[in-house]
């Protein structure tokens, strides 16, 4: 459910320039979604930073990804069970629908 929600909620990125402002917006939007899950008790951790992380920057994608319109974000989260980090890699590309 979380992976599908992030995928659907970030489809707008294919219409934006693939640069730092876009990456910041993605981190903000995904963070708002995960923060609401954490506050609702769906994620483990005493703080949001213990419950999840989001990476979307020059480290998560290559120049070839950027040139081809591919945006890559890595999302780590700690569900209540099994209470260990799960990492999801979300990719949006021009031409995806």
Rosetta constraint file for C-alpha pairs under 8 A:
AtomPair CA 1 CA 5 HARMONIC 6.01 0.50
AtomPair CA 2 CA 6 HARMONIC 6.17 0.50
AtomPair CA 3 CA 7 HARMONIC 6.12 0.50
AtomPair CA 3 CA 88 HARMONIC 7.03 0.50
AtomPair CA 3 CA 90 HARMONIC 7.71 0.50
AtomPair CA 4 CA 8 HARMONIC 6.09 0.50
AtomPair CA 5 CA 9 HARMONIC 5.84 0.50
AtomPair CA 6 CA 10 HARMONIC 6.02 0.50
AtomPair CA 6 CA 30 HARMONIC 6.69 0.50
AtomPair CA 6 CA 90 HARMONIC 7.76 0.50
AtomPair CA 7 CA 11 HARMONIC 6.51 0.50
AtomPair CA 7 CA 90 HARMONIC 6.73 0.50
AtomPair CA 7 CA 91 HARMONIC 7.97 0.50
AtomPair CA 7 CA 92 HARMONIC 7.78 0.50
AtomPair CA 10 CA 26 HARMONIC 7.26 0.50
AtomPair CA 10 CA 92 HARMONIC 7.63 0.50
AtomPair CA 11 CA 92 HARMONIC 6.64 0.50
AtomPair CA 11 CA 97 HARMONIC 7.70 0.50
AtomPair CA 12 CA 16 HARMONIC 7.57 0.50
AtomPair CA 13 CA 22 HARMONIC 7.33 0.50
AtomPair CA 13 CA 71 HARMONIC 7.79 0.50
AtomPair CA 13 CA 92 HARMONIC 7.13 0.50
AtomPair CA 14 CA 69 HARMONIC 7.18 0.50
AtomPair CA 14 CA 70 HARMONIC 7.98 0.50
AtomPair CA 14 CA 92 HARMONIC 6.59 0.50
AtomPair CA 14 CA 93 HARMONIC 5.94 0.50
AtomPair CA 14 CA 94 HARMONIC 5.11 0.50
AtomPair CA 14 CA 95 HARMONIC 7.89 0.50
AtomPair CA 15 CA 94 HARMONIC 7.65 0.50
AtomPair CA 16 CA 22 HARMONIC 6.93 0.50
AtomPair CA 17 CA 22 HARMONIC 6.89 0.50
AtomPair CA 18 CA 22 HARMONIC 6.13 0.50
AtomPair CA 18 CA 23 HARMONIC 7.54 0.50
AtomPair CA 18 CA 66 HARMONIC 6.08 0.50
AtomPair CA 18 CA 69 HARMONIC 6.53 0.50
AtomPair CA 18 CA 70 HARMONIC 7.78 0.50
AtomPair CA 18 CA 71 HARMONIC 6.86 0.50
AtomPair CA 19 CA 23 HARMONIC 6.35 0.50
AtomPair CA 19 CA 66 HARMONIC 7.97 0.50
AtomPair CA 20 CA 24 HARMONIC 6.08 0.50
AtomPair CA 20 CA 57 HARMONIC 7.06 0.50
AtomPair CA 21 CA 25 HARMONIC 6.22 0.50
AtomPair CA 22 CA 26 HARMONIC 6.20 0.50
AtomPair CA 23 CA 27 HARMONIC 6.25 0.50
AtomPair CA 23 CA 56 HARMONIC 5.50 0.50
AtomPair CA 23 CA 57 HARMONIC 6.02 0.50
AtomPair CA 24 CA 28 HARMONIC 6.15 0.50
AtomPair CA 24 CA 56 HARMONIC 7.60 0.50
AtomPair CA 25 CA 29 HARMONIC 6.09 0.50
AtomPair CA 26 CA 30 HARMONIC 5.96 0.50
AtomPair CA 26 CA 56 HARMONIC 7.31 0.50
AtomPair CA 27 CA 31 HARMONIC 5.71 0.50
AtomPair CA 27 CA 54 HARMONIC 6.12 0.50
AtomPair CA 27 CA 55 HARMONIC 7.05 0.50
AtomPair CA 27 CA 56 HARMONIC 6.55 0.50
AtomPair CA 28 CA 32 HARMONIC 6.11 0.50
AtomPair CA 29 CA 33 HARMONIC 6.44 0.50
AtomPair CA 30 CA 34 HARMONIC 6.18 0.50
AtomPair CA 30 CA 54 HARMONIC 7.54 0.50
AtomPair CA 31 CA 35 HARMONIC 5.79 0.50
AtomPair CA 31 CA 53 HARMONIC 7.99 0.50
AtomPair CA 31 CA 54 HARMONIC 7.09 0.50
AtomPair CA 32 CA 36 HARMONIC 6.26 0.50
AtomPair CA 33 CA 37 HARMONIC 6.52 0.50
AtomPair CA 34 CA 38 HARMONIC 6.14 0.50
AtomPair CA 34 CA 52 HARMONIC 7.25 0.50
AtomPair CA 35 CA 39 HARMONIC 6.07 0.50
AtomPair CA 35 CA 48 HARMONIC 6.48 0.50
AtomPair CA 36 CA 40 HARMONIC 6.09 0.50
AtomPair CA 37 CA 41 HARMONIC 6.35 0.50
AtomPair CA 37 CA 42 HARMONIC 5.24 0.50
AtomPair CA 37 CA 43 HARMONIC 6.37 0.50
AtomPair CA 38 CA 42 HARMONIC 5.44 0.50
AtomPair CA 38 CA 43 HARMONIC 4.73 0.50
AtomPair CA 38 CA 44 HARMONIC 7.11 0.50
AtomPair CA 38 CA 48 HARMONIC 6.67 0.50
AtomPair CA 38 CA 51 HARMONIC 6.85 0.50
AtomPair CA 42 CA 79 HARMONIC 6.43 0.50
AtomPair CA 42 CA 80 HARMONIC 6.38 0.50
AtomPair CA 43 CA 51 HARMONIC 5.83 0.50
AtomPair CA 43 CA 77 HARMONIC 7.21 0.50
AtomPair CA 43 CA 78 HARMONIC 5.57 0.50
AtomPair CA 43 CA 79 HARMONIC 4.49 0.50
AtomPair CA 43 CA 80 HARMONIC 5.36 0.50
AtomPair CA 44 CA 50 HARMONIC 7.63 0.50
AtomPair CA 44 CA 51 HARMONIC 5.45 0.50
AtomPair CA 44 CA 78 HARMONIC 5.49 0.50
AtomPair CA 44 CA 79 HARMONIC 5.61 0.50
AtomPair CA 44 CA 80 HARMONIC 4.95 0.50
AtomPair CA 44 CA 83 HARMONIC 6.42 0.50
AtomPair CA 45 CA 49 HARMONIC 7.82 0.50
AtomPair CA 45 CA 50 HARMONIC 4.88 0.50
AtomPair CA 45 CA 51 HARMONIC 4.64 0.50
AtomPair CA 45 CA 78 HARMONIC 7.33 0.50
AtomPair CA 46 CA 50 HARMONIC 6.45 0.50
AtomPair CA 46 CA 51 HARMONIC 7.46 0.50
AtomPair CA 47 CA 51 HARMONIC 6.39 0.50
AtomPair CA 48 CA 52 HARMONIC 6.22 0.50
AtomPair CA 49 CA 53 HARMONIC 6.50 0.50
AtomPair CA 50 CA 78 HARMONIC 7.87 0.50
AtomPair CA 51 CA 77 HARMONIC 5.61 0.50
AtomPair CA 51 CA 78 HARMONIC 5.22 0.50
AtomPair CA 51 CA 79 HARMONIC 7.80 0.50
AtomPair CA 52 CA 75 HARMONIC 7.21 0.50
AtomPair CA 52 CA 76 HARMONIC 5.26 0.50
AtomPair CA 52 CA 77 HARMONIC 4.07 0.50
AtomPair CA 52 CA 78 HARMONIC 6.27 0.50
AtomPair CA 52 CA 85 HARMONIC 7.95 0.50
AtomPair CA 53 CA 75 HARMONIC 5.74 0.50
AtomPair CA 53 CA 76 HARMONIC 5.08 0.50
AtomPair CA 53 CA 77 HARMONIC 6.50 0.50
AtomPair CA 54 CA 73 HARMONIC 6.98 0.50
AtomPair CA 54 CA 74 HARMONIC 5.78 0.50
AtomPair CA 54 CA 75 HARMONIC 4.58 0.50
AtomPair CA 54 CA 76 HARMONIC 6.47 0.50
AtomPair CA 55 CA 60 HARMONIC 6.82 0.50
AtomPair CA 55 CA 73 HARMONIC 5.56 0.50
AtomPair CA 55 CA 74 HARMONIC 5.06 0.50
AtomPair CA 55 CA 75 HARMONIC 6.43 0.50
AtomPair CA 56 CA 60 HARMONIC 5.80 0.50
AtomPair CA 56 CA 61 HARMONIC 7.97 0.50
AtomPair CA 56 CA 71 HARMONIC 7.96 0.50
AtomPair CA 56 CA 72 HARMONIC 6.30 0.50
AtomPair CA 56 CA 73 HARMONIC 4.45 0.50
AtomPair CA 56 CA 74 HARMONIC 6.47 0.50
AtomPair CA 57 CA 61 HARMONIC 7.00 0.50
AtomPair CA 57 CA 73 HARMONIC 7.67 0.50
AtomPair CA 58 CA 62 HARMONIC 6.98 0.50
AtomPair CA 60 CA 72 HARMONIC 5.92 0.50
AtomPair CA 60 CA 73 HARMONIC 6.32 0.50
AtomPair CA 60 CA 74 HARMONIC 7.01 0.50
AtomPair CA 61 CA 65 HARMONIC 5.76 0.50
AtomPair CA 61 CA 66 HARMONIC 6.98 0.50
AtomPair CA 61 CA 71 HARMONIC 7.05 0.50
AtomPair CA 61 CA 72 HARMONIC 5.78 0.50
AtomPair CA 62 CA 66 HARMONIC 6.48 0.50
AtomPair CA 63 CA 67 HARMONIC 6.02 0.50
AtomPair CA 64 CA 68 HARMONIC 6.05 0.50
AtomPair CA 65 CA 69 HARMONIC 6.22 0.50
AtomPair CA 65 CA 70 HARMONIC 4.82 0.50
AtomPair CA 65 CA 71 HARMONIC 6.81 0.50
AtomPair CA 65 CA 72 HARMONIC 8.00 0.50
AtomPair CA 66 CA 70 HARMONIC 5.63 0.50
AtomPair CA 66 CA 71 HARMONIC 6.73 0.50
AtomPair CA 68 CA 93 HARMONIC 7.83 0.50
AtomPair CA 68 CA 94 HARMONIC 7.83 0.50
AtomPair CA 69 CA 93 HARMONIC 5.59 0.50
AtomPair CA 69 CA 94 HARMONIC 5.62 0.50
AtomPair CA 70 CA 91 HARMONIC 6.63 0.50
AtomPair CA 70 CA 92 HARMONIC 5.69 0.50
AtomPair CA 70 CA 93 HARMONIC 4.36 0.50
AtomPair CA 70 CA 94 HARMONIC 6.79 0.50
AtomPair CA 71 CA 91 HARMONIC 5.59 0.50
AtomPair CA 71 CA 92 HARMONIC 5.32 0.50
AtomPair CA 71 CA 93 HARMONIC 6.41 0.50
AtomPair CA 72 CA 89 HARMONIC 7.01 0.50
AtomPair CA 72 CA 90 HARMONIC 5.78 0.50
AtomPair CA 72 CA 91 HARMONIC 4.58 0.50
AtomPair CA 72 CA 92 HARMONIC 6.75 0.50
AtomPair CA 73 CA 89 HARMONIC 5.89 0.50
AtomPair CA 73 CA 90 HARMONIC 5.25 0.50
AtomPair CA 73 CA 91 HARMONIC 6.51 0.50
AtomPair CA 74 CA 87 HARMONIC 6.72 0.50
AtomPair CA 74 CA 88 HARMONIC 5.79 0.50
AtomPair CA 74 CA 89 HARMONIC 4.62 0.50
AtomPair CA 74 CA 90 HARMONIC 6.31 0.50
AtomPair CA 75 CA 87 HARMONIC 5.52 0.50
AtomPair CA 75 CA 88 HARMONIC 5.10 0.50
AtomPair CA 75 CA 89 HARMONIC 6.34 0.50
AtomPair CA 75 CA 90 HARMONIC 7.65 0.50
AtomPair CA 76 CA 85 HARMONIC 6.03 0.50
AtomPair CA 76 CA 86 HARMONIC 5.40 0.50
AtomPair CA 76 CA 87 HARMONIC 4.19 0.50
AtomPair CA 76 CA 88 HARMONIC 6.21 0.50
AtomPair CA 77 CA 84 HARMONIC 7.89 0.50
AtomPair CA 77 CA 85 HARMONIC 5.22 0.50
AtomPair CA 77 CA 86 HARMONIC 5.39 0.50
AtomPair CA 77 CA 87 HARMONIC 6.55 0.50
AtomPair CA 78 CA 83 HARMONIC 5.43 0.50
AtomPair CA 78 CA 84 HARMONIC 5.25 0.50
AtomPair CA 78 CA 85 HARMONIC 4.57 0.50
AtomPair CA 78 CA 86 HARMONIC 6.25 0.50
AtomPair CA 79 CA 83 HARMONIC 5.34 0.50
AtomPair CA 79 CA 84 HARMONIC 6.98 0.50
AtomPair CA 79 CA 85 HARMONIC 7.47 0.50
AtomPair CA 79 CA 86 HARMONIC 7.87 0.50
AtomPair CA 92 CA 96 HARMONIC 6.96 0.50
